[in-house]
Amino acid sequence: MTFLDRTTDARRFRHWEGNVEADYIYTSGVAGERFFVALRDEGRILASRCTSCDLNYLPPRMFCEDCFAELTEYLDVPKTGQVAAVTVAYEDRTGAKLSHPQVWGFVIFKGIRGGLLHRLLVPPARARAGLAVRPKLRPREARTGTIADIDGFEPVRF
């Protein structure tokens, strides 16, 4: 059966051989572009704000998940966040062993719905949920307008 052939017998429709082209271009959208430009140019992490529901979203989005209002306002997220979940990677995405384990965490911010999944700049033994962290940004001249403009999140030292 080829890709263009049709069947009405579900028992015959199992697979086809060959390649399927899947070229695409991913764009970050209006809210994502504003987020990445602010991160690159000003070192600011932005959330979008719903004035109807009084909710703030990170990553920013164009419409409120609760009331479907269009979101046109943005605000800076707090300077410090809190680790909500942690994992440690010992292999890279291809399965090759890493020279040093990488610590990853989901970082949330007070008053913001959502958060960011990113590297934690702590040894695995110090990584834990509840850890207070702040973003460590790349130098201004090294930023490119991607999430990698944040080197990672480091513990807040008092």
CYANA upper distance limits for C-alpha pairs under 8 A (distance plus 0.5 A):
  1 MET  CA      5 ASP  CA      6.48
  1 MET  CA     16 TRP  CA      6.80
  2 THR  CA     16 TRP  CA      6.75
  2 THR  CA     17 GLU  CA      8.32
  3 PHE  CA     16 TRP  CA      7.34
  7 THR  CA     12 ARG  CA      7.84
  7 THR  CA     13 PHE  CA      7.45
  9 ASP  CA     13 PHE  CA      7.51
 10 ALA  CA     14 ARG  CA      8.48
 28 SER  CA     32 GLY  CA      5.20
 28 SER  CA     33 GLU  CA      6.23
 29 GLY  CA     33 GLU  CA      6.40
 30 VAL  CA     34 ARG  CA      6.85
 30 VAL  CA     62 MET  CA      7.96
 31 ALA  CA     35 PHE  CA      6.74
 31 ALA  CA     48 SER  CA      8.29
 31 ALA  CA     60 PRO  CA      6.15
 31 ALA  CA     61 ARG  CA      5.85
 31 ALA  CA     62 MET  CA      6.48
 32 GLY  CA     36 PHE  CA      6.67
 32 GLY  CA     59 PRO  CA      8.08
 32 GLY  CA     60 PRO  CA      7.03
 32 GLY  CA     61 ARG  CA      7.76
 33 GLU  CA     37 VAL  CA      6.49
 34 ARG  CA     38 ALA  CA      6.61
 35 PHE  CA     39 LEU  CA      6.70
 35 PHE  CA     45 ILE  CA      7.22
 35 PHE  CA     46 LEU  CA      6.12
 35 PHE  CA     47 ALA  CA      8.17
 35 PHE  CA     59 PRO  CA      8.43
 35 PHE  CA     60 PRO  CA      7.52
 36 PHE  CA     40 ARG  CA      6.51
 36 PHE  CA    145 GLY  CA      5.46
 36 PHE  CA    146 THR  CA      6.47
 36 PHE  CA    147 ILE  CA      7.79
 37 VAL  CA     41 ASP  CA      6.31
 37 VAL  CA     42 GLU  CA      8.31
 37 VAL  CA    145 GLY  CA      6.32
 38 ALA  CA     42 GLU  CA      5.72
 38 ALA  CA     43 GLY  CA      6.81
 38 ALA  CA     44 ARG  CA      5.97
 38 ALA  CA     45 ILE  CA      7.41
 38 ALA  CA     46 LEU  CA      7.76
 39 LEU  CA     43 GLY  CA      4.92
 39 LEU  CA     44 ARG  CA      5.30
 39 LEU  CA     45 ILE  CA      6.23
 39 LEU  CA     46 LEU  CA      8.34
 39 LEU  CA    145 GLY  CA      7.18
 39 LEU  CA    149 ASP  CA      7.65
 40 ARG  CA     44 ARG  CA      8.43
 40 ARG  CA    140 ARG  CA      7.62
 40 ARG  CA    143 ARG  CA      5.90
 40 ARG  CA    144 THR  CA      6.67
 40 ARG  CA    145 GLY  CA      5.27
 40 ARG  CA    146 THR  CA      8.04
 40 ARG  CA    149 ASP  CA      7.19
 41 ASP  CA    140 ARG  CA      7.76
 41 ASP  CA    143 ARG  CA      8.45
 41 ASP  CA    145 GLY  CA      8.50
 43 GLY  CA    137 LEU  CA      7.56
 43 GLY  CA    140 ARG  CA      8.19
 44 ARG  CA     76 ASP  CA      7.06
 45 ILE  CA     76 ASP  CA      6.28
 45 ILE  CA     77 VAL  CA      6.41
 46 LEU  CA     58 LEU  CA      7.90
 46 LEU  CA     59 PRO  CA      8.31
 46 LEU  CA     60 PRO  CA      7.49
 46 LEU  CA     74 TYR  CA      6.74
 46 LEU  CA     75 LEU  CA      6.00
 46 LEU  CA     76 ASP  CA      5.18
 46 LEU  CA     77 VAL  CA      6.32
 47 ALA  CA     56 ASN  CA      6.64
 47 ALA  CA     57 TYR  CA      5.71
 47 ALA  CA     58 LEU  CA      5.39
 47 ALA  CA     59 PRO  CA      6.68
 47 ALA  CA     60 PRO  CA      5.34
 47 ALA  CA     74 TYR  CA      6.07
 47 ALA  CA     75 LEU  CA      5.96
 47 ALA  CA     76 ASP  CA      6.73
 47 ALA  CA     77 VAL  CA      6.68
 47 ALA  CA    112 ILE  CA      8.04
 48 SER  CA     56 ASN  CA      6.03
 48 SER  CA     57 TYR  CA      5.66
 48 SER  CA     58 LEU  CA      7.35
 48 SER  CA     59 PRO  CA      8.18
 48 SER  CA     60 PRO  CA      5.09
 48 SER  CA     61 ARG  CA      6.73
 48 SER  CA     62 MET  CA      8.25
 48 SER  CA     71 LEU  CA      6.94
 48 SER  CA     72 THR  CA      7.77
 48 SER  CA     73 GLU  CA      6.37
 48 SER  CA     74 TYR  CA      4.89
 48 SER  CA     75 LEU  CA      6.88
 49 ARG  CA     54 ASP  CA      7.52
 49 ARG  CA     55 LEU  CA      6.36
 49 ARG  CA     56 ASN  CA      4.89
 49 ARG  CA     57 TYR  CA      6.90
 49 ARG  CA     71 LEU  CA      6.60
 49 ARG  CA     72 THR  CA      7.77
 49 ARG  CA     73 GLU  CA      5.80
 49 ARG  CA     74 TYR  CA      6.06
 49 ARG  CA     75 LEU  CA      7.43
 50 CYS  CA     54 ASP  CA      5.86
 50 CYS  CA     55 LEU  CA      5.68
 50 CYS  CA     56 ASN  CA      6.71
 50 CYS  CA     64 CYS  CA      6.74
 50 CYS  CA     69 ALA  CA      7.63
 50 CYS  CA     70 GLU  CA      8.16
 50 CYS  CA     71 LEU  CA      6.06
 50 CYS  CA     72 THR  CA      8.40
 50 CYS  CA     73 GLU  CA      7.79
 51 THR  CA     55 LEU  CA      7.75
 51 THR  CA     71 LEU  CA      8.35
 51 THR  CA     73 GLU  CA      8.43
 52 SER  CA     67 CYS  CA      8.16
 52 SER  CA     69 ALA  CA      7.72
 53 CYS  CA     66 ASP  CA      8.05
 53 CYS  CA     67 CYS  CA      7.61
 55 LEU  CA    111 GLY  CA      8.33
 55 LEU  CA    112 ILE  CA      7.66
 55 LEU  CA    113 ARG  CA      7.61
 56 ASN  CA    111 GLY  CA      7.37
 56 ASN  CA    112 ILE  CA      5.42
 56 ASN  CA    113 ARG  CA      6.32
 57 TYR  CA     61 ARG  CA      7.37
 57 TYR  CA    112 ILE  CA      6.13
 57 TYR  CA    113 ARG  CA      5.41
 57 TYR  CA    114 GLY  CA      6.57
 58 LEU  CA    112 ILE  CA      7.03
 58 LEU  CA    113 ARG  CA      6.71
 58 LEU  CA    114 GLY  CA      5.57
 58 LEU  CA    115 GLY  CA      5.79
 58 LEU  CA    116 LEU  CA      7.79
 59 PRO  CA    114 GLY  CA      7.32
 59 PRO  CA    115 GLY  CA      7.10
 59 PRO  CA    116 LEU  CA      7.72
 60 PRO  CA     74 TYR  CA      8.49
 61 ARG  CA     71 LEU  CA      7.58
 62 MET  CA     70 GLU  CA      6.34
 62 MET  CA     71 LEU  CA      5.57
 62 MET  CA     72 THR  CA      7.75
 63 PHE  CA     68 PHE  CA      5.85
 63 PHE  CA     69 ALA  CA      5.96
 63 PHE  CA     70 GLU  CA      5.00
 63 PHE  CA     71 LEU  CA      5.72
 64 CYS  CA     68 PHE  CA      5.07
 64 CYS  CA     69 ALA  CA      5.81
 64 CYS  CA     70 GLU  CA      7.02
 64 CYS  CA     71 LEU  CA      7.04
 77 VAL  CA    109 PHE  CA      7.36
 77 VAL  CA    112 ILE  CA      7.98
 78 PRO  CA    109 PHE  CA      6.93
 78 PRO  CA    110 LYS  CA      7.61
 79 LYS  CA    134 ARG  CA      6.72
 79 LYS  CA    135 PRO  CA      8.23
 80 THR  CA    109 PHE  CA      7.56
 80 THR  CA    132 ALA  CA      7.22
 80 THR  CA    133 VAL  CA      6.08
 80 THR  CA    134 ARG  CA      5.07
 80 THR  CA    135 PRO  CA      8.01
 80 THR  CA    156 VAL  CA      7.99
 81 GLY  CA    107 VAL  CA      6.59
 81 GLY  CA    108 ILE  CA      6.00
 81 GLY  CA    109 PHE  CA      5.09
 81 GLY  CA    110 LYS  CA      7.59
 81 GLY  CA    132 ALA  CA      6.29
 81 GLY  CA    133 VAL  CA      5.79
 81 GLY  CA    134 ARG  CA      6.53
 82 GLN  CA    107 VAL  CA      5.98
 82 GLN  CA    108 ILE  CA      5.89
 82 GLN  CA    109 PHE  CA      6.84
 82 GLN  CA    129 ALA  CA      8.10
 82 GLN  CA    130 GLY  CA      6.12
 82 GLN  CA    131 LEU  CA      6.09
 82 GLN  CA    132 ALA  CA      5.10
 82 GLN  CA    133 VAL  CA      6.33
 83 VAL  CA    105 GLY  CA      6.63
 83 VAL  CA    106 PHE  CA      6.25
 83 VAL  CA    107 VAL  CA      5.03
 83 VAL  CA    108 ILE  CA      6.84
 83 VAL  CA    128 ARG  CA      7.63
 83 VAL  CA    129 ALA  CA      5.50
 83 VAL  CA    130 GLY  CA      5.69
 83 VAL  CA    131 LEU  CA      5.81
 83 VAL  CA    132 ALA  CA      7.06
 83 VAL  CA    133 VAL  CA      7.61
 84 ALA  CA    105 GLY  CA      7.61
 84 ALA  CA    106 PHE  CA      6.02
 84 ALA  CA    107 VAL  CA      6.37
 84 ALA  CA    108 ILE  CA      6.97
 84 ALA  CA    129 ALA  CA      5.49
 84 ALA  CA    130 GLY  CA      6.65
 85 ALA  CA    105 GLY  CA      5.93
 85 ALA  CA    106 PHE  CA      5.78
 85 ALA  CA    107 VAL  CA      8.11
 85 ALA  CA    128 ARG  CA      7.83
 85 ALA  CA    129 ALA  CA      5.79
 86 VAL  CA    103 VAL  CA      7.68
 86 VAL  CA    104 TRP  CA      6.25
 86 VAL  CA    105 GLY  CA      4.87
 86 VAL  CA    106 PHE  CA      7.19
 86 VAL  CA    127 ALA  CA      7.30
 86 VAL  CA    128 ARG  CA      6.75
 86 VAL  CA    129 ALA  CA      6.90
 87 THR  CA    103 VAL  CA      6.52
 87 THR  CA    104 TRP  CA      5.86
 87 THR  CA    105 GLY  CA      6.84
 88 VAL  CA    101 PRO  CA      6.97
 88 VAL  CA    102 GLN  CA      6.14
 88 VAL  CA    103 VAL  CA      5.01
 88 VAL  CA    104 TRP  CA      6.59
 88 VAL  CA    124 PRO  CA      7.17
 89 ALA  CA    101 PRO  CA      6.06
 89 ALA  CA    102 GLN  CA      5.60
 89 ALA  CA    103 VAL  CA      6.83
 89 ALA  CA    104 TRP  CA      8.07
 90 TYR  CA     97 LYS  CA      6.55
 90 TYR  CA     98 LEU  CA      6.06
 90 TYR  CA    100 HIS  CA      7.76
 90 TYR  CA    101 PRO  CA      5.30
 90 TYR  CA    102 GLN  CA      7.17
 91 GLU  CA     95 GLY  CA      5.77
 91 GLU  CA     96 ALA  CA      5.76
 91 GLU  CA     97 LYS  CA      4.83
 91 GLU  CA     98 LEU  CA      5.58
 91 GLU  CA    101 PRO  CA      8.17
 92 ASP  CA     96 ALA  CA      5.96
 92 ASP  CA     97 LYS  CA      6.93
 92 ASP  CA     98 LEU  CA      6.67
 98 LEU  CA    102 GLN  CA      8.50
101 PRO  CA    124 PRO  CA      7.93
102 GLN  CA    119 ARG  CA      7.68
102 GLN  CA    120 LEU  CA      8.39
102 GLN  CA    124 PRO  CA      8.18
103 VAL  CA    119 ARG  CA      6.26
103 VAL  CA    120 LEU  CA      5.84
103 VAL  CA    121 LEU  CA      7.69
103 VAL  CA    122 VAL  CA      7.60
103 VAL  CA    123 PRO  CA      7.76
103 VAL  CA    124 PRO  CA      6.56
103 VAL  CA    127 ALA  CA      7.78
104 TRP  CA    117 LEU  CA      7.59
104 TRP  CA    118 HIS  CA      6.09
104 TRP  CA    119 ARG  CA      4.83
104 TRP  CA    120 LEU  CA      5.82
105 GLY  CA    117 LEU  CA      6.18
105 GLY  CA    118 HIS  CA      6.20
105 GLY  CA    119 ARG  CA      6.69
105 GLY  CA    120 LEU  CA      6.61
106 PHE  CA    115 GLY  CA      7.13
106 PHE  CA    116 LEU  CA      6.12
106 PHE  CA    117 LEU  CA      4.85
106 PHE  CA    118 HIS  CA      7.02
107 VAL  CA    115 GLY  CA      5.96
107 VAL  CA    116 LEU  CA      5.75
107 VAL  CA    117 LEU  CA      6.71
107 VAL  CA    118 HIS  CA      7.95
108 ILE  CA    112 ILE  CA      7.79
108 ILE  CA    113 ARG  CA      8.42
108 ILE  CA    114 GLY  CA      7.04
108 ILE  CA    115 GLY  CA      5.01
108 ILE  CA    116 LEU  CA      7.24
109 PHE  CA    113 ARG  CA      8.43
109 PHE  CA    115 GLY  CA      7.21
118 HIS  CA    152 GLY  CA      6.65
118 HIS  CA    153 PHE  CA      7.76
119 ARG  CA    151 ASP  CA      8.04
119 ARG  CA    152 GLY  CA      5.27
119 ARG  CA    153 PHE  CA      6.81
120 LEU  CA    127 ALA  CA      8.13
120 LEU  CA    152 GLY  CA      5.98
120 LEU  CA    153 PHE  CA      5.34
120 LEU  CA    154 GLU  CA      6.61
121 LEU  CA    152 GLY  CA      6.41
121 LEU  CA    153 PHE  CA      6.16
121 LEU  CA    154 GLU  CA      5.41
121 LEU  CA    155 PRO  CA      7.95
122 VAL  CA    126 ARG  CA      6.63
122 VAL  CA    127 ALA  CA      6.74
122 VAL  CA    154 GLU  CA      7.19
122 VAL  CA    155 PRO  CA      7.79
123 PRO  CA    127 ALA  CA      7.10
127 ALA  CA    131 LEU  CA      7.81
131 LEU  CA    155 PRO  CA      7.47
132 ALA  CA    155 PRO  CA      6.32
132 ALA  CA    156 VAL  CA      6.15
133 VAL  CA    153 PHE  CA      6.25
133 VAL  CA    154 GLU  CA      5.72
133 VAL  CA    155 PRO  CA      4.77
133 VAL  CA    156 VAL  CA      5.48
134 ARG  CA    153 PHE  CA      5.80
134 ARG  CA    154 GLU  CA      6.05
134 ARG  CA    155 PRO  CA      6.90
134 ARG  CA    156 VAL  CA      6.64
135 PRO  CA    150 ILE  CA      6.95
135 PRO  CA    151 ASP  CA      8.06
135 PRO  CA    152 GLY  CA      6.48
135 PRO  CA    153 PHE  CA      4.90
135 PRO  CA    154 GLU  CA      6.81
136 LYS  CA    150 ILE  CA      6.36
136 LYS  CA    151 ASP  CA      6.08
136 LYS  CA    152 GLY  CA      6.08
136 LYS  CA    153 PHE  CA      6.17
136 LYS  CA    154 GLU  CA      6.97
137 LEU  CA    149 ASP  CA      6.38
137 LEU  CA    150 ILE  CA      4.93
137 LEU  CA    151 ASP  CA      5.94
137 LEU  CA    152 GLY  CA      7.84
138 ARG  CA    142 ALA  CA      6.66
138 ARG  CA    143 ARG  CA      6.67
138 ARG  CA    149 ASP  CA      5.93
138 ARG  CA    150 ILE  CA      6.53
138 ARG  CA    151 ASP  CA      6.35
139 PRO  CA    143 ARG  CA      7.13
142 ALA  CA    149 ASP  CA      8.26
143 ARG  CA    148 ALA  CA      8.46
143 ARG  CA    149 ASP  CA      5.66
144 THR  CA    149 ASP  CA      7.11
145 GLY  CA    149 ASP  CA      7.09
